[in-house]
Amino acid sequence: MPEIDLSAGTVAYRDTGGGGPVVVLLHGLMMDASLWDGTVAGLSADHRCVAPTLPLGAHRHAMDPHADLSLPGVAALVAELLDRLDLRDVTLVGNDTGGALVQLLMRDEVTRVTKAVLVSCDAFDNVPPGLTGRTLVFAGRLPPRLFGLFMQQMRVKAVRRLPIAFGWLTRRGDADTLRWAGPVMRRSDIRRDTVRALRALAADTAVLERATDQLRGFDRPTLVIWASEDRVMPLAHGRRLSELLPRGRLVEVDDSYTLVPLDQPRHLARLIREFTSAATEVTPPGSGDPQPS
């Protein structure tokens, strides 16, 4: 994977290159860019897909000791990445906590982003989300060394499949969750970053609630994709997001938990392709996505 030096540190990213619409895909806590491998496989023939591994617990390069690893700080890092790679007319896609980052960039009206896709993600007061998020943030109170010992439990499949771990996040992606836990189990510098990020999240759980009013002003097309069986991200939040966004539209996905990119990657790729190919002429607020011409 290529790497880029940003203000907070070195970030690895996958870039398929090529022409077509630019899609930037953001993952959540304790995950890396491989979350999107199946979706990228379904899009890369006619899209340029960029998937960074953000400093959220499964990253490979420790960040600067003074880097801001709060959600707004990581969102600013994504904006910096878009600038440094000179990505234009971006469709920004986020799942799980990656969707929280997308919302913060929507709030800031980042000009390089022309469309947004929110896939079963943190929203409103669901920060940290569900049993999984609350357990992880609680563990983040531990010193980094003890946090690493806590995470050693992720070696055991029965533990990974518990609702307080990854059990309610994915139906099919257990091998991925084991791999994502590797960096914090092996490296003290990644543990330090992760604990900092979790403590920053715990210190500002209202960050998305404060962004709600600004989201009402995001007048660019937005597709909200939600797992109909999601146990961590309430489906009601997906409906509420699609209703408050002037050009929002909701699609429900069956046979999936929160991590739709793992459970239904081909279906997700198809939905994103249909969305990026839709015309983007201006429509009145509240009228929904424009139809293909």
C-alpha positions in Angstrom: 0.0 0.0 0.0 1.2 3.5 -0.7 1.8 5.8 2.2 1.6 9.6 2.7 3.1 11.8 5.4 0.3 14.0 6.9 0.5 16.5 9.7 -0.5 13.8 12.3 1.8 11.1 11.0 2.2 8.6 8.2 -1.1 7.1 6.8 -1.2 4.1 4.5 -3.9 3.9 1.9 -5.2 1.8 -1.0 -5.6 3.6 -4.3 -6.9 1.7 -7.3 -6.1 4.6 -9.6 -7.7 4.9 -13.0 -10.5 7.0 -14.3 -14.1 7.2 -13.4 -15.8 8.7 -10.3 -13.6 9.0 -7.2 -14.8 7.2 -4.2 -13.1 7.6 -0.8 -14.0 4.9 1.8 -13.6 5.4 5.6 -13.6 2.6 8.2 -14.5 2.6 11.9 -12.7 1.9 15.2 -10.4 -1.1 15.4 -10.6 -1.6 11.6 -8.4 -0.9 8.6 -8.9 -0.2 4.9 -9.4 -3.9 4.2 -13.0 -3.5 5.4 -13.6 -2.3 1.9 -11.8 -4.9 -0.1 -14.9 -6.6 -1.4 -16.7 -3.4 -2.2 -13.6 -2.0 -4.0 -13.4 -5.2 -6.0 -16.9 -4.5 -7.2 -16.2 -0.8 -8.1 -12.6 -0.6 -9.3 -13.3 -1.5 -12.9 -14.9 1.9 -13.5 -14.1 3.9 -10.3 -11.0 5.2 -8.6 -11.2 3.9 -5.1 -9.1 5.4 -2.3 -9.3 3.7 1.2 -7.0 5.0 3.9 -6.1 3.2 7.1 -6.9 5.8 9.7 -5.4 6.0 13.2 -8.3 4.2 14.9 -6.7 1.2 16.4 -5.7 -1.1 13.5 -3.2 1.2 11.8 0.4 0.3 11.1 2.2 3.6 11.7 2.1 5.4 15.1 0.9 9.0 15.0 2.8 12.0 16.3 2.5 12.1 20.2 0.7 15.5 20.0 -1.7 14.5 17.1 -5.4 15.2 17.6 -7.0 11.7 17.5 -10.5 12.9 18.4 -13.2 12.3 15.8 -12.9 16.0 14.5 -9.2 15.6 14.5 -9.3 12.4 12.4 -11.9 14.0 10.1 -9.5 16.9 9.6 -6.8 14.3 8.7 -9.1 12.9 6.0 -9.7 16.4 4.6 -5.9 16.9 4.5 -5.6 13.6 2.6 -8.1 14.7 0.0 -6.1 17.9 -0.5 -2.7 16.2 -0.6 -3.9 13.7 -3.2 -5.8 16.4 -5.0 -9.0 14.4 -5.2 -11.9 16.2 -6.7 -15.6 15.5 -7.0 -15.3 12.9 -4.3 -18.1 10.5 -3.2 -17.2 10.1 0.5 -18.3 6.8 2.0 -18.3 5.9 5.7 -19.3 2.8 7.7 -19.5 2.4 11.4 -17.4 5.2 13.0 -16.2 6.1 9.5 -19.7 7.4 8.9 -19.3 9.7 11.9 -16.2 11.1 10.1 -18.2 11.6 6.9 -20.9 13.5 8.9 -18.2 15.8 10.3 -16.8 16.5 6.9 -20.4 17.1 5.6 -20.9 19.6 8.5 -17.7 21.4 7.4 -18.9 21.4 3.8 -15.6 20.2 2.5 -15.6 21.4 -1.1 -13.9 18.4 -2.6 -16.9 16.2 -1.5 -19.8 16.4 -3.9 -21.7 13.3 -2.7 -21.8 11.3 0.5 -22.8 7.7 1.5 -23.5 6.8 5.1 -23.5 3.1 5.7 -24.9 1.9 9.1 -22.9 4.3 11.2 -22.7 6.3 14.4 -25.3 9.1 14.5 -27.0 11.5 16.8 -26.6 10.3 20.5 -25.3 6.8 19.5 -21.7 7.7 20.5 -20.1 5.3 21.4 -22.4 3.0 19.5 -24.1 0.0 21.2 -22.5 -2.5 23.5 -19.5 -2.9 21.3 -18.6 0.8 21.4 -19.3 1.3 25.0 -17.2 -1.8 25.9 -14.3 -0.5 23.8 -14.4 3.0 25.2 -14.6 1.6 28.8 -11.5 -0.5 28.0 -9.8 2.6 26.8 -9.7 3.9 30.3 -7.0 1.3 31.0 -3.4 2.2 30.7 -2.1 1.2 27.2 -0.3 -2.0 28.5 -3.5 -3.2 30.3 -5.5 -2.3 27.2 -3.3 -4.5 25.2 -3.8 -7.4 27.7 -7.6 -6.8 27.4 -7.4 -7.0 23.6 -5.5 -10.3 23.8 -9.0 -11.9 24.4 -9.7 -11.2 20.7 -7.5 -14.2 19.8 -10.4 -16.4 20.9 -13.2 -16.7 18.3 -15.9 -17.3 21.0 -14.9 -13.9 22.5 -14.8 -12.1 19.2 -18.4 -13.3 18.5 -19.8 -11.9 21.7 -22.2 -8.9 21.4 -19.7 -6.8 23.4 -17.0 -7.5 20.7 -17.6 -8.0 17.0 -20.5 -10.4 17.2 -23.2 -7.9 16.5 -21.1 -6.0 13.9 -20.7 -8.7 11.2 -22.3 -12.0 10.3 -19.4 -13.2 8.1 -16.2 -11.3 8.7 -14.6 -13.0 11.7 -11.3 -13.5 9.9 -11.1 -9.8 9.3 -11.8 -8.9 12.9 -9.0 -11.1 14.1 -6.6 -9.4 11.8 -7.7 -6.0 12.9 -7.0 -6.7 16.5 -3.4 -7.6 15.7 -1.7 -4.2 15.9 -2.9 -3.4 19.4 -2.0 -6.9 20.6 1.6 -6.6 19.3 2.7 -3.0 19.4 2.9 -0.6 22.3 2.9 2.6 20.1 -0.4 1.5 18.4 -1.9 0.8 21.8 -1.0 4.3 23.0 -2.6 5.8 19.9 -5.8 3.7 20.4 -6.2 4.6 24.0 -5.8 8.3 23.1 -8.5 8.0 20.4 -10.9 6.1 22.8 -10.4 8.6 25.6 -11.0 11.5 23.2 -14.2 9.9 22.1 -15.3 9.4 25.7 -14.6 13.0 26.4 -17.0 14.3 23.7 -19.9 11.9 23.1 -22.2 14.7 21.9 -20.0 15.5 18.9 -22.6 14.2 16.3 -25.6 15.7 18.1 -24.0 19.1 17.8 -23.5 18.5 14.0 -27.2 17.8 13.4 -28.3 21.3 12.6 -25.3 21.8 10.2 -26.2 18.5 8.4 -29.6 20.1 7.5 -27.6 22.5 5.3 -25.7 19.8 3.4 -27.4 20.2 0.0 -25.4 17.6 -1.9 -26.8 14.1 -2.8 -26.5 11.7 0.1 -27.3 8.0 0.1 -28.1 6.4 3.5 -27.6 2.7 3.4 -28.6 0.8 6.5 -28.6 -2.9 7.5 -32.2 -3.8 8.3 -31.0 -6.2 11.0 -28.5 -3.9 12.6 -28.3 -4.3 16.4 -25.7 -1.6 17.0 -26.8 1.3 14.8 -30.6 1.8 15.1 -32.5 1.7 11.8 -34.5 4.6 13.1 -31.3 6.7 12.9 -30.8 5.8 9.3 -34.4 7.0 8.6 -33.9 10.1 10.5 -30.6 11.0 8.7 -32.3 10.5 5.3 -35.1 12.7 6.3 -33.1 15.6 7.7 -30.7 15.8 4.8 -32.1 17.9 2.0 -31.1 15.4 -0.7 -31.0 12.3 1.4 -32.4 8.9 0.4 -32.5 5.6 2.4 -31.9 2.1 1.2 -32.2 -0.9 3.5 -29.9 -3.9 3.1 -31.0 -7.4 4.3 -28.9 -10.2 5.6 -26.3 -8.0 7.1 -25.2 -6.5 10.4 -23.4 -3.1 10.8 -20.4 -4.0 8.6 -22.3 -4.1 5.3 -18.9 -4.0 3.4 -18.1 -7.4 4.9 -21.6 -9.0 4.9 -22.9 -7.7 1.6 -19.9 -6.2 -0.4 -21.3 -6.8 -3.9 -24.7 -5.4 -3.1 -23.0 -2.4 -1.5 -20.8 -1.8 -4.5 -23.9 -2.0 -6.8 -25.7 0.6 -4.7 -22.7 3.0 -4.7 -22.2 2.6 -8.5 -25.9 3.5 -9.1 -25.5 6.5 -6.8 -22.3 7.8 -8.4 -23.7 7.4 -11.9 -26.9 9.5 -11.1 -27.0 13.0 -12.5 -26.2 15.8 -10.1 -28.2 18.8 -11.4 -29.5 21.0 -8.6 -32.9 20.0 -7.2 -35.1 21.8 -4.6 -34.4 20.9 -1.0 -36.3 17.8 0.2 -37.0 16.5 -3.3 -34.6 13.6 -3.0 -31.8 12.4 -5.3 -31.9 13.5 -8.9 -32.7 10.7 -11.4 -30.3 9.5 -14.0 -30.7 11.4 -17.3 
